[in-house]
Amino acid sequence: MALGDTTAIHQFSCLDDNFGVLIHDSESGTTVAVDVPEASAYASALEETGWTLTHILITHHHWDHVEGLGDLKTSTGATVIGPARSRMKIPEIDRTVEDGDTVHCGPYKIDAISTPGHTLDQISWHLPDIGVAHTGDTLFSLGCGRVFEGDMEMMWSSLSKLLRKLPDETRIYCGHEYTADNAKFALTIEPDNAELQKRAAEVEDLRAAGKSTLPTSMKLEKATNPFLRAGEASVAAALGMDGKNAEEVFAEIRTRKDNA
């Protein structure tokens, strides 16, 4: 039986607009969490599913991704894996990774992709055997993270790396439910993008029904996310930046979003 057939993914809300994610293999009993914004939310999710937590992957050190880590590790004994650059900021980490490293959590092969910009330690996690990635606060549905610790060049390089490394069919999970606001902004960049118009309407319906807009897919993000589309000539033209390179176009889009 293929790993995808024995895998279940449970996504749930944490704090105000964060997500918790559990990835579970029914054959081995392996359960992997990505980030721990809130220990109580994870405890409830584990009780609801009946799963036993074995591993925790950390994307970066911001408090709203690790605030519940200590309590959850203590209560479950799960092994914590995180960025090497987080070692001094997250004492609960048991094993660190660098860009390009691969770890195995039960049957899951998980690739670490360094995607700095939002923070310097940010890691995106890719599980190629089940076609899933968690991009933390680097790539959002219809958006990207604010550039806090890096610079615009670094952030664009990280997004470009995800464009290269993640196949179109990859299901993308991330740290926050920001899609509705991101959709409104995206339409100011590409108001004539028919796929974006359709997606914005779908997002509005989902949120009105109290449903999550995630996961998204790499294919959908390529077609509708203005931050990933900074290299498209049509986007540069829409911004009056014909002939400018993708990095410059990205910086303009990110600046406009920061000031929106």
Secondary structure, DSSP 8 states (H G I E B T S, - for coil): --HHHHEEEEEEEETTTEEEEEEEETTT--EEEE--S-HHHHHHHHHHHT----EEE-----HHHHTTHHHHHHHH--EEEEEGGGTTT-TT-SEEE-TT-EEEETTEEEEEEE--SSSSS-EEEEEGGGTEEE-TTTEETTEE---SSS-HHHHHHHHHHHHHHS-TT-EEE-SB--HHHHHHHHHHH-TT-HHHHHHHHHHHHHHHTT-----EEHHHHHHH-TTTTTT-HHHHHHTT-TT--HHHHHHHHHHHHHT-
